[in-house]
Amino acid sequence: IKTTLQLRAMLCTAALLALPLVLGACYDDCEKSGSHLLQSHARRVEPKYFWQSGRGNFPNFAVSEETGPFLLNQSLKWSWHHPAGRFHTLTWGTAIDHQRNVYLSAADGLRKFDKDGKQLWEVNVLPANLMNAPAIYQGSVFTSDTSGAVRAVSMQTGKPVWFTNTSKAICQDNGFTMVHEGVVFSAGDCREPSSMGTANHLVTALNASDGEILWTFEPDVPVWNFLALFPDKETMIFQDMTGQIYRMSLGGQVLWKAGGKPGTWTDGGASLGNGMVFAVNNNHPFYSKEFSGEDTPGTLSAFDLDGHLKWQVTTPRPPNNAPAIGKVAGWPGMSLILPLCHQGWPGASCDVHAYDANTGGLRWVFHGPKQTGQYQAGDAEGVNDRLKSGLRPMCLPNGWSAPTISGDGTVFVGNEMGPLYALRDLDGDGRVLGDNEVSYFDTHGAFSGTATPALAGNMVAAASCDTLFVFKG
């Protein structure tokens, strides 16, 4: 029986053969303001968006000053799924603007909702599939799709601003389109070889104003679930699929590289916080006999901003997502929240670990549900509807969504079996247990790695693989 990860690699290869290329440098019906809609970021006042990208806001990604309701099962205000049925699209990631409008990326396109759930506009990208979380910046929404295109559309109307083909294809792993200081970052050039079949071999930087390609960079090995983060206004960091960290200038110069395990693959990603860069990797190649499934160890590494290793710990399960770094309830100082799970492994356990961000010492553990079937919640049930809608047949999610830390130290994270959790270790005993420390809402669907719960004014927006849920206190 093939694992879901092997199926994901097969789907990525099939996409290269099946999906037609969408050609052209810009839409014919771009607004006249087009490439001039976004003026130089230095001349524009950026509104303070609540959740600017799939991983939140610079400089404290995956952390918010905002809070959300803890009792999730009592606070659902609205939800959205495709009008033809919940399995007729795949939903990936969210951004929230200064008015609490929610921008949702999905396989068939991009949608905007007001804070009460009214859909304001829709952008359809079929026959390509949109696979990444969006970013909002100076009046535009930025995404990429499997045709190899990166696009910007108006936040106000959804109309095209610019459209650039960066490569022949972008893979079907779930990454993040990110924007910083007038530069858009995306992965592309989906092809073999890699340790997981087809993968994106290039990182591309584009001008946020007009979509002009500024530079491309080929890392030592391909990237997976590409995520660019920004320690300051001049540089960016990301990790490749082996867990090697790259720090580059926004102009494309490599400043340093560090870490990683050659020949391995991880679904995880890098994180920033506490004045450090954090990377994850699995300790054995995925197709090797040493890779034993749920108990295959991984490594969490902390580097200073100059690339020097500060500490390193072995994780008891695969670290197949990006951590979040912030202050959590019940503990002093900074903590690192890391979901651990080998997705797609029947019977596998999935945990969330909290570490001391300064030392790597373990602080608390939450034991999530085991995978009870061959596939994760809602994945096999939706195959026929997705195929009818021109989508990939399955979500093939991570074991957990990426985590978010709220202003009151609550951790929000979704699990592959359907629960969206709110977690906190109030008594500091190292175990997250009981109604006062664990709350959840059952979405009946798994979560992709891009599905970071987004926070805005006592509101949480989280997308499972098929539905957007919005909770309010």
Buried (B, 14 or more C-beta within 10 A) or exposed (E): EEBBBBBBBEBBBEBBEEBEBBEEEBBEEBBEEBBEBBEEBEEBEEBEBBBBBBBBBBEBBBBBEBBBBBEBBEBBBBBBBBEEEBBBBBBBBBBBBEEBBBBBBBBBBBBBBEBEEEEBBEBEBBBBBBBBBBBBBBBBBBBBBBBBBBBBBBBEEBBBBBBBBBBEBBBBBBBBBBBBBBBBBBBBBBBBEBBBBBBBBBBBBBBBBBBEBBBBBEBEBBBBBBBBBBBEEEBBBBBBBBBBBBBBEBEBEEBBBBBBBEEBBBBBBBBBBBEBBBBBBBBBBBEEEEBEBBEBBBBBBBBEBEBEEBBEBEBBBBBBBBBBBBBBBBBEEBBBBBBBBBBBBBEBBBBBBBBBBBEBEEBBBBEBBBBEEBBBBBBEBBBEBBEEBBBBBBBBBBBBBBBBBBBBBBBBBBBBBBBBBBBBBBBEEEEBBEEEBBBBBEBBBBBBBBBBBBBBEBBBBBBBBBBBBBBBB
